[in-house]
């Protein structure tokens, strides 16, 4: 399962603390039968190849081996490995939600960094410092300017995109986890699928098949959110059924997805407003992974994002609670 792991020149690769020669041992430890050993390995990997949201040169090299563990039926806690792959790809999802990931824009920004003239960038930073409105702000801007290093910036940007593309290369194989017998694994696989718009056509088809037979609300909720992020407007009839159904978590998820698809009407707004005040209670089974399970905050963000795009005749008394939701987002 981990063939080739020791053939990588890990000592010549970098992570947050220097040479990445500790990574292969940590990857192996994720498959340990000892829970404490697995937990130590997870914490270490979250600290070195994913440090406070940053990805490094070694991160992309670790991804294929993590993916092999994720699809290995004998490996314990595979859902944790799938979630690790997701964060290795995108960092913290709060940077994107309630919108989806704009991968085309991300790739374009990397090209801009690569093509930028360092001297011109420094001139722009000098002008930015001069435009400070107070002495305190000026000092902070001077620190940021003095820390700027174009090679470091480009290296960091490339490492993050390389990690994303490494996970993307594994998505086709990881989609099979949507049929896994463990609902925790299915939920994590649903979450991961939503972050790869370039793979949307295949992923949407798999998510639809899952939803046609899934009985665990936590799994379905993650699938619904991902389908919305991937732009599956054809799922609207099924989402409308969930929205009028009896399961609170699926009503919440469907309202989030419909809002993301631009299909917000009083029923959707009412569901979001209600959830921003009184979100569904977590039940047994897998959690919603998006926004770290903050259902109330996600509903409030979705409402706030719609604020400037709704015609007046769409807003009616069912939307009570919207201003509070908007304030909630601004206070985050």
C-alpha positions as CSV (number, residue, x, y, z in Angstrom):
1,X,0.0,0.0,0.0
2,X,2.9,2.4,0.7
3,X,5.3,1.1,-1.9
4,X,7.7,3.8,-3.0
5,X,7.3,5.8,0.2
6,X,11.0,5.4,1.1
7,X,12.1,6.2,-2.5
8,X,11.2,9.8,-2.1
9,X,14.1,12.0,-1.1
10,X,12.3,13.4,2.0
11,X,15.4,14.8,3.6
12,X,15.8,17.1,0.6
13,X,12.2,18.3,0.8
14,X,11.0,21.0,3.3
15,X,8.1,21.4,5.6
16,X,7.4,23.9,8.4
17,X,10.3,22.7,10.6
18,X,12.9,22.0,7.9
19,X,13.8,18.7,6.3
20,X,10.8,16.4,5.8
21,X,12.6,13.1,6.7
22,X,10.1,12.5,9.5
23,X,7.1,12.4,7.1
24,X,7.3,8.7,5.9
25,X,7.3,7.4,9.5
26,X,4.3,9.6,10.3
27,X,2.4,8.4,7.2
28,X,3.0,4.8,8.2
29,X,1.8,5.5,11.8
30,X,-1.6,6.6,10.4
31,X,-2.2,2.9,9.6
32,X,-1.2,1.8,13.1
33,X,-3.5,-0.4,15.2
34,X,-2.7,1.8,18.2
35,X,-5.0,4.8,18.5
36,X,-2.4,6.9,20.4
37,X,0.2,6.3,17.7
38,X,-2.3,7.4,15.0
39,X,-3.3,10.5,16.9
40,X,0.3,11.5,17.4
41,X,1.0,11.1,13.7
42,X,-2.1,13.1,12.7
43,X,-1.1,15.9,15.0
44,X,2.5,15.9,13.8
45,X,1.4,16.0,10.1
46,X,-1.0,18.8,10.8
47,X,1.9,20.7,12.3
48,X,4.6,20.1,9.7
49,X,3.2,19.6,6.2
50,X,0.1,21.6,7.1
51,X,1.1,24.3,9.6
52,X,-1.6,26.7,10.5
53,X,-3.1,26.5,7.0
54,X,0.2,26.7,5.1
55,X,1.4,23.9,2.8
56,X,5.0,23.2,1.9
57,X,7.2,21.5,-0.6
58,X,6.7,18.1,1.0
59,X,3.0,18.3,1.2
60,X,2.3,17.4,-2.4
61,X,4.7,14.4,-2.1
62,X,2.8,13.1,0.9
63,X,-0.6,13.2,-0.8
64,X,-0.5,10.1,-2.9
65,X,0.4,8.0,0.1
66,X,-2.3,9.5,2.2
67,X,-4.8,8.7,-0.6
68,X,-3.7,5.1,-0.6
69,X,-4.3,4.9,3.1
70,X,-7.7,6.5,2.7
71,X,-8.9,3.8,0.3
72,X,-7.3,0.9,2.3
73,X,-10.2,-0.9,4.0
74,X,-8.0,-2.2,6.7
75,X,-6.8,1.3,7.8
76,X,-8.5,2.6,10.9
77,X,-10.2,6.1,10.9
78,X,-10.0,6.6,7.2
79,X,-12.4,9.5,7.4
80,X,-9.8,11.4,9.3
81,X,-7.3,10.8,6.4
82,X,-9.9,12.0,3.8
83,X,-10.4,15.2,5.8
84,X,-6.7,15.6,6.0
85,X,-6.5,15.4,2.2
86,X,-9.2,18.1,1.9
87,X,-7.3,20.5,4.1
88,X,-4.0,19.8,2.4
89,X,-5.8,20.9,-0.8
90,X,-7.6,24.0,0.3
91,X,-6.4,25.1,3.7
92,X,-9.3,26.3,6.0
93,X,-12.6,26.3,4.2
94,X,-13.8,29.5,6.0
95,X,-11.6,31.3,3.4
96,X,-14.1,30.4,0.7
97,X,-17.5,29.7,2.2
98,X,-20.3,30.5,1.5
99,X,-18.9,30.8,-2.0
100,X,-17.2,28.0,-3.8
101,X,-13.5,27.7,-4.6
102,X,-12.5,29.8,-7.6
103,X,-9.7,27.6,-9.0
104,X,-9.4,29.6,-12.2
105,X,-8.8,32.7,-10.2
106,X,-6.3,30.9,-8.0
107,X,-4.3,29.7,-11.0
108,X,-4.4,33.2,-12.5
109,X,-3.1,34.7,-9.3
110,X,-0.2,32.3,-9.3
111,X,0.7,33.3,-12.8
112,X,0.5,37.0,-11.7
113,X,3.0,36.3,-8.8
114,X,5.3,34.4,-11.2
115,X,5.2,37.2,-13.8
116,X,5.5,40.1,-11.3
117,X,8.5,42.4,-11.4
118,X,9.9,42.4,-7.8
119,X,11.1,46.0,-8.2
120,X,7.7,47.2,-9.2
121,X,6.1,45.2,-6.4
122,X,8.4,46.9,-3.9
123,X,7.5,50.3,-5.3
124,X,3.9,49.5,-4.8
125,X,4.5,48.5,-1.3
126,X,6.4,51.7,-0.6
127,X,3.4,53.6,-1.9
128,X,1.1,51.5,0.3
129,X,3.3,52.4,3.3
130,X,3.1,56.1,2.4
131,X,-0.7,56.0,2.2
132,X,-1.0,54.8,5.8
133,X,-3.5,57.0,7.8
134,X,-1.8,56.8,11.2
135,X,1.6,56.2,12.6
136,X,0.6,52.8,14.0
137,X,-0.7,51.7,10.7
138,X,2.4,53.0,9.0
139,X,4.6,50.9,11.3
140,X,2.6,47.8,10.6
141,X,2.8,48.3,6.9
142,X,6.6,48.9,7.1
143,X,7.0,45.6,8.8
144,X,5.0,43.8,6.1
145,X,7.0,45.6,3.4
146,X,10.3,44.7,5.0
147,X,9.3,41.1,5.3
148,X,8.3,40.8,1.7
149,X,10.5,38.5,-0.3
150,X,9.4,37.7,-3.9
151,X,11.1,34.3,-4.0
152,X,9.5,33.2,-0.7
153,X,6.1,34.4,-1.8
154,X,6.3,32.5,-5.1
155,X,7.6,29.4,-3.4
156,X,4.7,29.4,-0.9
157,X,2.1,30.1,-3.5
158,X,3.4,27.2,-5.7
159,X,3.5,24.8,-2.8
160,X,-0.2,25.5,-2.0
161,X,-1.3,25.0,-5.6
162,X,0.9,21.9,-6.0
163,X,-0.8,20.4,-2.9
164,X,-4.2,21.2,-4.4
165,X,-3.3,19.6,-7.7
166,X,-1.8,16.5,-6.0
167,X,-5.1,15.9,-4.2
168,X,-7.1,16.6,-7.4
169,X,-5.1,13.9,-9.1
170,X,-6.4,11.5,-6.5
171,X,-10.1,12.5,-6.7
172,X,-11.1,9.9,-9.2
173,X,-9.9,7.1,-6.9
174,X,-11.3,8.7,-3.8
175,X,-14.8,9.1,-5.3
176,X,-15.2,5.4,-4.7
177,X,-15.4,6.2,-1.0
178,X,-18.8,7.6,-1.6
179,X,-19.9,4.0,-1.7
180,X,-18.0,3.0,1.4
181,X,-19.8,1.0,4.1
182,X,-18.7,3.4,6.8
183,X,-20.9,6.5,6.9
184,X,-18.1,8.5,8.5
185,X,-16.0,7.8,5.4
186,X,-18.8,8.6,3.0
187,X,-19.4,12.0,4.7
188,X,-15.7,12.9,4.6
189,X,-15.6,11.9,0.9
190,X,-18.7,14.1,0.2
191,X,-16.9,17.0,1.8
192,X,-13.7,16.5,-0.2
193,X,-15.6,16.2,-3.5
194,X,-17.0,19.8,-3.2
195,X,-13.6,21.5,-3.5
196,X,-12.7,20.4,-7.0
197,X,-14.8,22.3,-9.6
198,X,-12.6,21.0,-12.4
199,X,-13.8,17.5,-11.5
200,X,-17.5,18.6,-11.2
201,X,-19.1,16.6,-14.0
202,X,-18.0,13.2,-12.5
203,X,-18.3,14.2,-8.9
204,X,-21.9,15.5,-9.3
205,X,-22.9,12.3,-10.9
206,X,-21.5,10.3,-8.0
207,X,-23.1,12.7,-5.4
208,X,-26.5,12.3,-7.1
209,X,-26.2,8.5,-7.0
210,X,-25.3,8.7,-3.3
211,X,-28.3,10.9,-2.5
212,X,-30.6,8.5,-4.3
213,X,-29.9,5.8,-1.7
214,X,-28.4,7.5,1.3
215,X,-30.3,7.1,4.6
216,X,-27.8,8.8,7.0
217,X,-28.7,12.6,7.3
218,X,-25.1,13.6,8.1
219,X,-23.8,12.0,4.9
220,X,-26.6,13.5,2.8
221,X,-26.1,16.9,4.2
222,X,-22.4,16.9,3.2
223,X,-23.3,15.6,-0.2
224,X,-25.9,18.4,-0.7
225,X,-23.5,21.1,0.2
226,X,-20.9,19.8,-2.1
227,X,-23.3,19.5,-5.0
228,X,-24.3,23.1,-4.4
229,X,-20.6,24.2,-4.4
230,X,-20.1,22.3,-7.6
231,X,-23.0,24.2,-9.3
232,X,-25.4,21.3,-9.7
233,X,-28.6,23.3,-10.5
234,X,-30.2,20.1,-11.9
235,X,-30.5,18.8,-8.4
236,X,-33.1,21.5,-7.6
237,X,-36.2,19.3,-7.5
238,X,-34.6,16.9,-5.0
239,X,-33.4,19.9,-2.9
240,X,-36.9,21.3,-2.9
241,X,-38.2,17.9,-1.6
242,X,-35.6,18.0,1.2
243,X,-36.5,21.7,1.9
244,X,-40.1,20.7,2.6
245,X,-39.3,17.5,4.4
246,X,-39.2,16.5,8.0
247,X,-35.4,16.2,8.5
248,X,-34.1,19.5,10.0
249,X,-30.5,18.9,8.9
250,X,-31.5,18.2,5.3
251,X,-33.8,21.3,5.2
252,X,-30.8,23.3,6.4
253,X,-28.4,21.8,3.8
254,X,-30.8,22.2,1.0
255,X,-31.4,25.9,1.8
256,X,-27.6,26.4,1.8
257,X,-27.2,24.7,-1.5
258,X,-30.2,26.4,-3.2
259,X,-28.8,29.8,-2.0
260,X,-25.4,29.0,-3.4
261,X,-27.1,28.1,-6.7
262,X,-28.8,31.5,-6.8
263,X,-32.2,29.9,-6.3
264,X,-33.1,31.9,-3.2
265,X,-36.9,32.5,-2.7
266,X,-38.9,33.0,0.5
267,X,-38.8,29.3,1.4
268,X,-35.1,29.2,1.1
269,X,-34.6,32.5,3.0
270,X,-37.0,31.5,5.7
271,X,-35.1,28.2,6.2
272,X,-31.8,30.1,6.4
273,X,-33.1,32.7,8.7
274,X,-34.6,30.1,11.0
275,X,-31.3,28.2,11.1
276,X,-29.3,31.4,11.8
277,X,-31.3,31.7,15.0
278,X,-32.0,28.1,15.9
279,X,-29.8,25.7,13.9
280,X,-30.5,21.9,13.7
281,X,-29.1,20.0,16.6
282,X,-26.3,17.5,15.8
283,X,-27.6,14.0,15.7
284,X,-25.9,10.6,15.7
285,X,-23.7,9.8,12.8
286,X,-21.2,11.9,10.9
287,X,-21.1,15.7,11.4
288,X,-21.3,18.3,8.8
289,X,-17.7,19.1,7.9
290,X,-18.2,22.4,6.3
291,X,-17.2,25.4,8.4
292,X,-16.2,23.0,11.1
293,X,-19.9,22.1,11.7
294,X,-21.0,25.6,12.5
295,X,-24.5,25.3,11.1
296,X,-25.7,28.6,12.6
297,X,-22.7,30.5,11.2
298,X,-23.0,29.0,7.8
299,X,-26.7,29.9,7.5
300,X,-25.9,33.5,8.6
301,X,-23.1,33.8,6.1
302,X,-25.3,32.4,3.3
303,X,-28.0,35.0,4.1
304,X,-25.4,37.8,4.3
305,X,-24.0,36.8,0.9
306,X,-27.4,37.1,-0.6
307,X,-28.1,40.5,0.9
308,X,-27.1,42.6,-2.1
309,X,-28.6,40.4,-4.8
310,X,-32.3,39.9,-3.9
311,X,-35.1,41.9,-5.4
312,X,-37.4,43.6,-2.9
313,X,-40.4,41.4,-3.9
314,X,-38.6,38.3,-2.8
315,X,-38.2,39.5,0.8
316,X,-41.3,38.9,3.0
317,X,-42.0,38.3,6.7
318,X,-40.6,34.7,6.4
319,X,-37.2,36.3,6.3
320,X,-37.3,37.7,9.8
321,X,-33.9,37.2,11.4
322,X,-31.9,38.2,8.3
323,X,-30.5,41.5,9.7
324,X,-29.3,39.5,12.8
325,X,-27.7,36.9,10.5
326,X,-25.9,39.7,8.6
327,X,-24.6,41.2,11.8
328,X,-23.4,37.7,12.9
329,X,-21.3,37.4,9.8
330,X,-19.8,40.8,10.2
331,X,-18.8,40.0,13.8
332,X,-16.9,36.9,12.9
